[in-house]
Amino acid sequence: MEVLTLGPAGTYSHRAAKAVADEVAFTESKTAIVEAVASGRVDRGVIPVENSTEGSVTEALDALAEYDVAIVRELVTPIRHALLAQGPSFSVVASHEQALAQCREYLEANYPDVDLTAVASTARGVERAREDPDIAGIGHPENASGDLQVIAEDIQDTSSNATRFVVLAPAGERSEAGSKTSFIVYPNVDYPGLLLEMLEPFAERDINLTRVESRPSGERLGDYVFHIDIAAGLYEDRTGEALAEIEAIAENGWVRRLGSYDSETVLY
């Protein structure tokens, strides 16, 4: 089985993907990963969808709304950031924008005069640090080797920093078994109390909503798609009953069931 994730090698996505399969391929676009799984070109995809510090990964959410795929696993990975450079002096720190944000307090306190440059991934920033002694990268400490040294470890601003990844499969492999379920709702209507009306079917059945987030539909200003996660499986009668009510509310739009799955914590 081949899994596609964010590259190049050495990203946190790469580390999460190794819990899924030994054969890992790379791209630098979350949307490309979702599209490749939807088209059947790859067996599995691994994308980040949420970080405990910086919140949701919007490109990933928008791609899940655009392409029909299944979520079959959730991987929660603690994030350990290290500052990597060829020496203690540098004028630029290059890393993924979320990694820079997750280390903001450390960088402001210790390197207030360096320039921060966002690149496609943490691994890409590490590559630049390996090529240029005037550049430092942020990444997992195991990415240090050769001339690239660990200048400081655990530089993330919160010790509980973790990222939630989802494992994607073609839509035909969608499962109803699992402790969590994700779905997307495009109601294609707007009136006072709409969101409350969509949440009540779950509250009435004692189903915990673990995430509710709106994203622009792209159709018109003020029009939204809702991403909803619940702590219940599609196999449960209460889930089916609640979703039937949601589908009635969204009769002019659509409801996409991404599937049920279990969550696991991956340490590396």
KEKOLKOL-13796 format. One record per residue (C-alpha): z, x, y; residue number from 1. Coordinates in Angstrom, 2 decimals, always signed. Layout:
! KEKOLKOL-13796
- Z/X/Y/NUM .
...
END
This chain:
! KEKOLKOL-13796
- +0.00/+0.00/+0.00/1 .
- -0.94/+1.26/+3.45/2 .
- +1.09/+0.38/+6.54/3 .
- -0.21/+0.69/+10.10/4 .
- +2.19/+1.45/+12.93/5 .
- +2.47/+3.13/+16.32/6 .
- +1.64/+6.80/+16.31/7 .
- +1.27/+9.63/+16.34/8 .
- +3.54/+10.84/+13.55/9 .
- +7.17/+11.16/+14.54/10 .
- +7.60/+7.93/+16.50/11 .
- +10.52/+5.63/+15.81/12 .
- +7.94/+3.15/+14.52/13 .
- +6.80/+5.81/+12.03/14 .
- +10.37/+6.22/+10.82/15 .
- +10.72/+2.46/+10.36/16 .
- +7.37/+2.22/+8.58/17 .
- +8.43/+4.80/+5.99/18 .
- +10.94/+2.22/+4.74/19 .
- +7.95/+0.01/+3.89/20 .
- +5.41/+2.40/+2.32/21 .
- +4.74/+6.09/+1.82/22 .
- +1.18/+5.82/+3.12/23 .
- +1.35/+5.37/+6.90/24 .
- -1.60/+5.18/+9.32/25 .
- -1.35/+5.23/+13.11/26 .
- -2.70/+3.62/+16.25/27 .
- -1.36/+3.55/+19.80/28 .
- -1.74/-0.22/+20.33/29 .
- +0.64/-2.91/+19.12/30 .
- -2.13/-5.49/+19.51/31 .
- -4.42/-3.38/+17.30/32 .
- -1.77/-3.39/+14.57/33 .
- -1.45/-7.18/+14.60/34 .
- -5.25/-7.65/+14.66/35 .
- -5.73/-5.23/+11.74/36 .
- -3.23/-7.15/+9.61/37 .
- -4.73/-10.53/+10.58/38 .
- -8.22/-9.35/+9.61/39 .
- -7.02/-7.95/+6.27/40 .
- -8.02/-4.36/+7.07/41 .
- -4.49/-3.14/+6.28/42 .
- -1.83/-4.43/+3.90/43 .
- +1.11/-4.21/+6.29/44 .
- +1.88/-3.53/+9.94/45 .
- +5.15/-2.50/+11.58/46 .
- +5.72/-3.25/+15.26/47 .
- +8.77/-3.17/+17.54/48 .
- +9.62/-6.58/+19.02/49 .
- +12.99/-6.09/+20.69/50 .
- +15.38/-3.40/+21.88/51 .
- +19.07/-4.02/+22.45/52 .
- +18.92/-2.30/+25.86/53 .
- +15.48/-3.06/+27.26/54 .
- +14.83/-6.44/+25.67/55 .
- +11.61/-7.79/+24.19/56 .
- +8.38/-5.85/+23.68/57 .
- +6.02/-8.20/+25.48/58 .
- +2.75/-6.79/+24.12/59 .
- +3.98/-7.43/+20.59/60 .
- +5.00/-11.01/+21.37/61 .
- +1.67/-11.77/+23.02/62 .
- -0.24/-10.34/+20.04/63 .
- +1.77/-12.50/+17.62/64 .
- +0.74/-15.54/+19.65/65 .
- -2.92/-14.49/+19.58/66 .
- -3.36/-13.61/+15.90/67 .
- -2.30/-15.50/+12.77/68 .
- -0.06/-13.24/+10.68/69 .
- +3.17/-13.48/+8.69/70 .
- +6.50/-11.75/+9.26/71 .
- +7.85/-10.72/+5.86/72 .
- +10.73/-8.35/+6.74/73 .
- +12.89/-7.35/+9.67/74 .
- +14.07/-3.75/+10.11/75 .
- +16.84/-2.93/+12.58/76 .
- +17.01/+0.77/+13.38/77 .
- +19.64/+2.57/+15.49/78 .
- +17.97/+4.70/+18.15/79 .
- +19.06/+8.32/+18.57/80 .
- +17.38/+9.96/+21.53/81 .
- +17.37/+13.72/+22.08/82 .
- +15.98/+15.74/+24.97/83 .
- +13.43/+18.18/+23.56/84 .
- +11.89/+21.12/+25.41/85 .
- +10.89/+24.77/+24.99/86 .
- +13.76/+25.84/+27.25/87 .
- +16.39/+24.54/+29.66/88 .
- +14.06/+24.53/+32.69/89 .
- +11.30/+21.91/+33.13/90 .
- +10.02/+19.69/+35.93/91 .
- +8.70/+16.69/+33.95/92 .
- +10.15/+14.42/+31.25/93 .
- +7.40/+12.58/+29.37/94 .
- +8.14/+9.75/+26.97/95 .
- +7.52/+6.09/+26.25/96 .
- +8.56/+3.86/+29.14/97 .
- +11.27/+2.19/+27.06/98 .
- +12.77/+5.53/+26.01/99 .
- +12.85/+6.64/+29.65/100 .
- +14.62/+3.40/+30.56/101 .
- +17.08/+3.73/+27.69/102 .
- +18.09/+7.20/+28.95/103 .
- +18.02/+6.38/+32.66/104 .
- +21.69/+7.10/+33.40/105 .
- +21.65/+10.43/+31.55/106 .
- +18.47/+11.60/+33.29/107 .
- +19.67/+10.56/+36.74/108 .
- +23.00/+12.33/+36.24/109 .
- +21.67/+15.55/+34.72/110 .
- +18.07/+15.88/+35.92/111 .
- +17.81/+13.93/+39.20/112 .
- +14.88/+16.00/+40.51/113 .
- +12.53/+15.91/+37.49/114 .
- +9.49/+13.65/+37.42/115 .
- +9.48/+10.91/+34.77/116 .
- +6.09/+10.27/+33.17/117 .
- +5.43/+7.33/+30.85/118 .
- +3.14/+8.00/+27.88/119 .
- +2.00/+5.89/+24.92/120 .
- +4.86/+6.83/+22.58/121 .
- +7.89/+9.07/+22.21/122 .
- +5.88/+11.23/+19.81/123 .
- +3.14/+11.67/+22.40/124 .
- +5.76/+12.90/+24.88/125 .
- +7.10/+15.33/+22.28/126 .
- +3.55/+16.62/+21.72/127 .
- +3.18/+17.29/+25.44/128 .
- +6.52/+19.13/+25.48/129 .
- +5.35/+21.25/+22.56/130 .
- +2.17/+22.16/+24.45/131 .
- +3.66/+22.76/+27.93/132 .
- +6.96/+24.59/+28.65/133 .
- +7.26/+22.71/+31.96/134 .
- +7.52/+19.36/+30.14/135 .
- +10.42/+17.87/+28.16/136 .
- +10.13/+14.95/+25.75/137 .
- +12.52/+12.33/+24.44/138 .
- +12.57/+11.64/+20.72/139 .
- +14.48/+11.87/+17.49/140 .
- +16.21/+15.27/+17.14/141 .
- +14.33/+15.97/+13.90/142 .
- +11.13/+16.23/+15.96/143 .
- +12.30/+19.65/+17.17/144 .
- +10.69/+22.61/+15.44/145 .
- +9.17/+25.97/+16.30/146 .
- +9.42/+26.59/+20.05/147 .
- +10.63/+23.05/+20.70/148 .
- +14.42/+22.96/+20.97/149 .
- +17.01/+20.20/+21.13/150 .
- +18.39/+20.52/+24.67/151 .
- +20.81/+17.58/+24.28/152 .
- +21.45/+14.94/+21.62/153 .
- +22.40/+11.26/+21.84/154 .
- +21.27/+10.91/+25.44/155 .
- +20.71/+7.14/+25.21/156 .
- +22.86/+5.26/+27.71/157 .
- +24.51/+3.04/+25.08/158 .
- +25.72/+4.15/+21.67/159 .
- +24.75/+0.77/+20.18/160 .
- +21.09/+1.17/+21.14/161 .
- +18.93/-0.30/+18.36/162 .
- +15.39/-1.56/+17.96/163 .
- +14.24/-4.52/+15.93/164 .
- +10.98/-4.01/+14.05/165 .
- +9.08/-6.64/+12.06/166 .
- +6.89/-6.03/+9.04/167 .
- +3.64/-8.00/+9.23/168 .
- +1.47/-9.24/+6.37/169 .
- -1.67/-11.41/+6.23/170 .
- -0.96/-15.09/+6.94/171 .
- -1.52/-16.02/+3.28/172 .
- +1.61/-14.05/+2.32/173 .
- +3.88/-16.12/+4.55/174 .
- +7.15/-16.93/+2.78/175 .
- +9.59/-19.82/+3.09/176 .
- +12.43/-17.75/+1.57/177 .
- +14.77/-15.79/+3.80/178 .
- +17.79/-16.04/+6.05/179 .
- +15.77/-15.98/+9.30/180 .
- +12.62/-17.73/+10.51/181 .
- +10.31/-17.02/+13.43/182 .
- +7.85/-19.46/+14.94/183 .
- +5.85/-19.86/+18.14/184 .
- +5.42/-23.11/+20.04/185 .
- +2.72/-23.92/+22.57/186 .
- +3.62/-27.46/+23.72/187 .
- +0.69/-27.73/+26.17/188 .
- +2.79/-30.14/+28.24/189 .
- +5.33/-29.74/+31.02/190 .
- +8.00/-32.20/+32.08/191 .
- +11.71/-32.12/+33.02/192 .
- +13.88/-31.56/+29.95/193 .
- +11.08/-30.19/+27.74/194 .
- +12.98/-27.08/+26.69/195 .
- +16.16/-29.06/+26.03/196 .
- +14.14/-31.51/+23.93/197 .
- +12.78/-28.61/+21.86/198 .
- +16.24/-27.09/+21.28/199 .
- +18.14/-30.27/+20.40/200 .
- +16.67/-30.70/+16.87/201 .
- +18.24/-27.38/+15.88/202 .
- +21.63/-28.03/+17.51/203 .
- +21.81/-31.42/+15.80/204 .
- +21.35/-29.74/+12.41/205 .
- +23.74/-26.85/+13.06/206 .
- +20.93/-24.27/+13.09/207 .
- +21.71/-21.20/+15.17/208 .
- +18.98/-20.09/+17.57/209 .
- +19.05/-16.28/+17.61/210 .
- +16.29/-15.87/+20.20/211 .
- +14.34/-18.11/+22.57/212 .
- +11.83/-16.53/+24.92/213 .
- +8.92/-17.79/+26.99/214 .
- +5.71/-15.91/+27.66/215 .
- +2.77/-16.94/+29.86/216 .
- +0.13/-18.75/+27.80/217 .
- -2.72/-17.22/+29.80/218 .
- -4.23/-20.68/+30.22/219 .
- -2.86/-21.47/+33.68/220 .
- +0.00/-20.52/+36.01/221 .
- +3.33/-22.00/+34.90/222 .
- +2.10/-22.69/+31.35/223 .
- +4.17/-21.07/+28.59/224 .
- +4.35/-20.19/+24.92/225 .
- +7.84/-20.17/+23.37/226 .
- +8.94/-17.60/+20.79/227 .
- +11.88/-18.90/+18.75/228 .
- +13.95/-17.26/+16.00/229 .
- +16.49/-19.22/+13.96/230 .
- +19.14/-18.28/+11.39/231 .
- +17.76/-20.50/+8.64/232 .
- +14.93/-20.40/+6.12/233 .
- +11.84/-22.59/+5.95/234 .
- +12.92/-23.62/+2.43/235 .
- +15.86/-25.55/+3.91/236 .
- +15.44/-29.28/+4.49/237 .
- +17.14/-29.06/+7.87/238 .
- +14.59/-26.51/+9.06/239 .
- +11.68/-28.66/+7.96/240 .
- +13.16/-31.70/+9.68/241 .
- +13.72/-29.80/+12.94/242 .
- +10.22/-28.32/+12.93/243 .
- +8.71/-31.74/+12.30/244 .
- +10.29/-32.90/+15.55/245 .
- +9.00/-29.79/+17.35/246 .
- +5.48/-30.43/+16.05/247 .
- +5.65/-33.98/+17.37/248 .
- +6.65/-32.69/+20.81/249 .
- +3.79/-30.17/+20.69/250 .
- +1.18/-32.65/+19.42/251 .
- -1.18/-31.60/+22.22/252 .
- -0.59/-27.91/+21.49/253 .
- +0.40/-26.05/+18.34/254 .
- +3.28/-24.59/+16.32/255 .
- +2.76/-21.34/+14.39/256 .
- +5.20/-20.64/+11.59/257 .
- +5.40/-16.86/+11.21/258 .
- +7.53/-17.22/+8.09/259 .
- +11.01/-16.63/+6.75/260 .
- +12.40/-13.20/+5.96/261 .
- +15.57/-11.17/+5.58/262 .
- +16.92/-8.51/+7.91/263 .
- +18.00/-5.02/+6.90/264 .
- +19.35/-2.03/+8.78/265 .
- +17.45/+1.22/+8.26/266 .
- +19.30/+4.46/+8.98/267 .
- +17.39/+7.70/+9.47/268 .
END
